[in-house]
């Protein structure tokens, strides 16, 4: 069983209980305007290019015609890039990188289990994230199965946009779903993510019927969903679905903007992080509306 992973993050303390190792699976069916991991959107490896590190040596162009040097500038023809990574392997200056790697589930788990001692001390484990981990359903299921076999807890950070049968098949091996609820208004959800939230809500209802444990993760984007209507929608979900055990408001940060430019995508125009005071204010407004604890970071 093989899959595409574009990052492994160790010693995470924000993506589930205890100290966790995060596997970032490639590919996502949503197109969130503010995406924090745009390199994880495509369903194939995507080349990252940092022009600040490029010295214009031309080694990349010697193996691939998608690299074009004109008037002292280095640009990439993204349409012709096959994502093979040959150019990145020749770049001594690390201006080019192909983050996504195809790995077996066993090899990925071998890297995760290097952190077993930290899991046992802290109550941590494996978190599958992305991208959208359930967009590689068989790979995600195998990782969850191997993790449970090894006695490691499993969290899945998901947008909830996936076929319901995928959730049904993996739920038995997942200790906690970190479930995104991005925008309550369906029209705005379509506008800013490219998809309706109807399937996401139906899948949340499915997890509730399955007796899963869910923490709502709610990215707060200034000017888009930092409003009373969205807070009321979040509160309604906590009362409707007893599977929800907590809500976390996540303030916008612009770290995805630079990465978007490096992979040839349009960056989100907001270049400043959300003020912590504003996020704290919204959390205070949500608390009386929520049936579960509310936290923020």
C-alpha positions as CSV (number, residue, x, y, z in Angstrom):
1,X,0.0,0.0,0.0
2,X,1.6,3.3,-1.2
3,X,0.5,6.9,-0.9
4,X,1.8,10.5,-1.4
5,X,3.0,12.4,1.7
6,X,4.4,15.9,1.5
7,X,5.5,16.5,5.0
8,X,6.1,14.8,8.3
9,X,5.9,17.0,11.4
10,X,7.2,15.8,14.7
11,X,6.4,17.0,18.3
12,X,3.1,18.7,17.4
13,X,1.0,19.7,20.4
14,X,-1.9,21.3,18.6
15,X,-3.2,18.5,16.5
16,X,-4.8,16.2,19.1
17,X,-3.9,15.2,22.6
18,X,-0.3,14.8,23.8
19,X,2.7,15.0,21.6
20,X,1.9,13.9,18.0
21,X,3.6,13.1,14.7
22,X,1.7,14.5,11.8
23,X,1.6,12.9,8.4
24,X,0.6,15.3,5.6
25,X,-1.2,13.4,2.8
26,X,-1.2,15.0,-0.7
27,X,-4.3,16.1,-2.4
28,X,-7.5,18.1,-1.4
29,X,-10.8,18.4,-3.2
30,X,-11.5,21.9,-1.7
31,X,-9.9,25.1,-2.9
32,X,-10.0,27.3,0.2
33,X,-8.9,30.8,-0.7
34,X,-6.8,31.1,2.5
35,X,-5.2,27.6,2.4
36,X,-2.3,27.2,4.8
37,X,-0.8,24.3,2.9
38,X,-1.3,25.1,-0.8
39,X,1.5,22.7,-1.8
40,X,-0.8,19.9,-0.6
41,X,-3.7,20.8,-2.8
42,X,-2.8,19.0,-6.1
43,X,-3.3,15.3,-6.4
44,X,0.3,14.9,-7.7
45,X,3.7,16.1,-6.6
46,X,4.1,19.9,-7.2
47,X,7.5,21.7,-7.5
48,X,8.3,24.5,-5.0
49,X,10.5,27.3,-6.2
50,X,12.1,29.9,-3.9
51,X,13.5,32.6,-6.2
52,X,15.4,34.1,-3.3
53,X,17.7,31.1,-3.2
54,X,18.1,30.8,-7.0
55,X,21.6,31.9,-8.3
56,X,20.7,31.4,-11.9
57,X,23.2,28.5,-12.6
58,X,20.8,26.9,-15.1
59,X,21.4,23.3,-13.9
60,X,17.7,22.7,-13.7
61,X,17.2,23.8,-17.3
62,X,19.8,21.3,-18.4
63,X,17.4,18.4,-17.5
64,X,14.0,20.0,-18.0
65,X,12.6,22.4,-20.5
66,X,10.0,23.8,-18.0
67,X,12.7,26.0,-16.5
68,X,13.1,29.2,-18.5
69,X,15.7,31.9,-18.0
70,X,15.0,35.3,-19.6
71,X,16.3,38.7,-18.8
72,X,18.0,37.5,-15.7
73,X,14.7,36.0,-14.4
74,X,14.0,32.3,-13.7
75,X,10.4,31.2,-14.3
76,X,8.7,27.8,-14.5
77,X,6.3,26.7,-17.1
78,X,3.9,24.9,-14.7
79,X,1.8,23.4,-17.4
80,X,4.7,21.4,-18.7
81,X,6.1,20.4,-15.3
82,X,5.7,16.7,-14.8
83,X,6.7,16.8,-11.1
84,X,9.5,14.3,-11.6
85,X,11.9,16.1,-9.3
86,X,15.0,15.7,-11.4
87,X,15.7,19.4,-11.4
88,X,15.3,19.6,-7.6
89,X,17.9,16.8,-7.2
90,X,20.4,19.0,-9.1
91,X,19.8,22.3,-7.3
92,X,22.7,22.8,-5.0
93,X,21.1,25.9,-3.5
94,X,17.9,24.3,-2.5
95,X,15.8,26.8,-4.5
96,X,13.8,23.8,-5.9
97,X,12.0,21.2,-3.9
98,X,9.5,18.4,-4.6
99,X,7.9,17.9,-1.2
100,X,5.6,15.0,-2.0
101,X,7.1,11.6,-1.9
102,X,5.5,8.2,-2.6
103,X,6.0,5.9,0.4
104,X,4.6,2.7,1.6
105,X,2.3,2.7,4.7
106,X,4.9,0.5,6.4
107,X,7.7,2.9,5.8
108,X,5.6,5.8,6.9
109,X,4.7,4.0,10.1
110,X,8.3,3.2,10.8
111,X,9.1,6.9,10.9
112,X,6.1,7.5,13.2
113,X,7.1,4.8,15.6
114,X,10.4,6.4,16.1
115,X,8.5,8.8,18.4
116,X,6.7,6.0,20.4
117,X,8.4,7.0,23.7
118,X,7.0,10.5,23.4
119,X,3.6,9.2,22.7
120,X,3.6,6.9,25.7
121,X,4.8,9.7,28.0
122,X,2.3,12.3,26.8
123,X,-0.7,10.3,25.6
124,X,0.0,11.3,22.0
125,X,0.1,9.5,18.7
126,X,-0.4,9.8,15.0
127,X,-2.3,12.5,13.3
128,X,-3.3,12.2,9.6
129,X,-3.7,15.6,8.0
130,X,-3.0,17.2,4.6
131,X,-4.2,18.2,2.1
132,X,-7.2,16.1,2.8
133,X,-6.1,12.7,4.2
134,X,-9.4,11.0,3.3
135,X,-8.8,11.9,-0.4
136,X,-6.3,9.0,-0.3
137,X,-8.8,6.7,1.5
138,X,-7.1,3.3,1.2
139,X,-3.7,4.7,2.3
140,X,-5.3,6.6,5.2
141,X,-7.2,3.5,6.3
142,X,-4.0,1.4,6.2
143,X,-2.1,4.0,8.2
144,X,-4.8,4.0,10.8
145,X,-5.0,0.2,11.0
146,X,-1.2,-0.1,11.4
147,X,-1.2,2.6,14.0
148,X,-3.9,0.8,16.1
149,X,-2.0,-2.5,15.7
150,X,1.0,-0.8,17.2
151,X,-1.0,0.6,20.1
152,X,-0.8,4.2,18.9
153,X,-3.8,6.6,19.0
154,X,-5.0,8.1,15.8
155,X,-6.4,11.5,15.0
156,X,-7.7,12.5,11.5
157,X,-7.8,16.2,10.6
158,X,-10.4,16.4,7.8
159,X,-12.5,18.9,5.9
160,X,-15.3,16.3,6.1
161,X,-15.7,16.5,2.3
162,X,-15.5,12.9,1.2
163,X,-17.8,10.0,0.4
164,X,-19.6,8.9,3.5
165,X,-18.5,5.3,3.1
166,X,-14.9,6.4,3.5
167,X,-15.7,7.8,6.9
168,X,-17.6,4.7,7.8
169,X,-14.7,2.5,7.0
170,X,-12.0,4.4,8.9
171,X,-14.0,5.6,11.9
172,X,-13.4,2.4,13.9
173,X,-9.7,3.0,14.0
174,X,-9.9,6.8,14.8
175,X,-9.8,8.1,18.3
176,X,-10.5,11.7,17.5
177,X,-11.6,13.5,14.3
178,X,-10.4,17.1,14.0
179,X,-13.3,18.2,11.9
180,X,-13.2,21.5,9.9
181,X,-16.2,23.7,9.9
182,X,-15.2,26.6,7.8
183,X,-18.3,28.7,6.9
184,X,-21.9,28.1,8.0
185,X,-23.5,30.0,5.1
186,X,-23.5,27.5,2.2
187,X,-23.3,30.2,-0.5
188,X,-20.2,31.7,1.1
189,X,-18.8,28.2,1.6
190,X,-19.1,27.6,-2.2
191,X,-17.6,31.0,-3.0
192,X,-14.5,30.6,-0.8
193,X,-13.8,26.8,-0.9
194,X,-15.3,25.8,-4.3
195,X,-17.7,23.3,-2.7
196,X,-21.0,23.1,-0.8
197,X,-20.9,22.4,2.9
198,X,-24.0,20.1,2.7
199,X,-22.0,16.9,2.4
200,X,-19.7,18.1,5.2
201,X,-22.7,18.5,7.5
202,X,-24.2,15.2,6.5
203,X,-20.9,13.5,7.2
204,X,-20.8,15.1,10.6
205,X,-24.2,13.6,11.3
206,X,-22.8,10.2,10.2
207,X,-20.0,10.4,12.6
208,X,-22.5,11.2,15.3
209,X,-24.5,8.1,14.5
210,X,-21.3,6.0,14.5
211,X,-20.4,7.2,18.0
212,X,-17.2,8.9,16.9
213,X,-15.4,11.6,18.9
214,X,-15.1,14.9,17.2
215,X,-13.4,18.2,17.8
216,X,-14.6,21.0,15.6
217,X,-11.8,23.0,14.0
218,X,-13.0,26.4,12.8
219,X,-10.5,28.6,10.9
220,X,-11.5,32.2,11.4
221,X,-10.7,34.5,8.4
222,X,-11.2,38.2,8.9
223,X,-13.9,39.7,6.7
224,X,-15.2,36.2,5.7
225,X,-16.5,34.2,8.6
226,X,-15.7,36.3,11.8
227,X,-19.4,37.2,12.2
228,X,-22.3,36.4,14.6
229,X,-24.1,34.2,12.1
230,X,-21.1,31.8,11.8
231,X,-20.6,31.7,15.6
232,X,-24.3,30.8,16.0
233,X,-23.9,28.1,13.4
234,X,-21.0,26.6,15.3
235,X,-23.0,26.7,18.5
236,X,-26.0,25.0,16.8
237,X,-23.8,22.1,15.7
238,X,-22.5,21.5,19.2
239,X,-26.1,21.2,20.5
240,X,-27.3,19.0,17.6
241,X,-24.4,16.5,17.5
242,X,-23.3,15.0,20.9
243,X,-20.3,13.5,19.2
244,X,-18.6,17.0,19.4
245,X,-16.5,17.2,22.5
246,X,-14.8,20.6,21.9
247,X,-14.5,23.6,19.5
248,X,-11.2,25.2,18.6
249,X,-11.1,28.6,16.8
250,X,-8.0,28.9,14.7
251,X,-6.9,32.4,13.8
252,X,-5.8,33.2,10.2
253,X,-2.1,33.5,9.6
254,X,-0.4,34.3,6.2
255,X,2.1,31.5,6.2
256,X,0.4,29.9,3.2
257,X,0.8,33.0,1.1
258,X,4.5,32.6,0.4
259,X,4.1,28.8,-0.2
260,X,1.3,29.6,-2.7
261,X,3.6,31.8,-4.7
262,X,6.3,29.1,-4.6
263,X,4.0,26.5,-6.2
264,X,2.6,28.9,-8.8
265,X,-0.8,29.6,-7.1
266,X,-2.5,32.8,-6.4
267,X,-1.8,33.8,-2.7
268,X,-4.6,35.0,-0.4
269,X,-4.5,38.9,-0.3
270,X,-4.5,39.2,3.5
271,X,-0.8,39.3,4.5
272,X,-1.2,39.9,8.3
273,X,-2.2,37.4,11.0
274,X,-5.4,37.8,12.9
275,X,-5.1,39.8,16.1
276,X,-5.1,37.5,19.1
277,X,-7.4,39.9,20.9
278,X,-10.0,39.6,18.2
279,X,-9.8,35.8,18.3
280,X,-10.2,35.9,22.1
281,X,-13.2,38.2,21.7
282,X,-14.9,35.8,19.2
283,X,-14.2,32.8,21.5
284,X,-15.9,34.7,24.4
285,X,-18.9,35.3,22.2
286,X,-19.1,31.6,21.2
287,X,-18.9,30.2,24.7
288,X,-22.4,30.9,25.8
289,X,-23.7,29.5,22.5
290,X,-21.7,26.3,22.7
291,X,-22.6,23.1,24.5
292,X,-19.0,22.1,24.7
293,X,-15.7,23.8,25.8
294,X,-14.3,26.5,23.4
295,X,-10.6,27.1,22.9
296,X,-8.5,29.1,20.5
297,X,-5.0,29.4,19.1
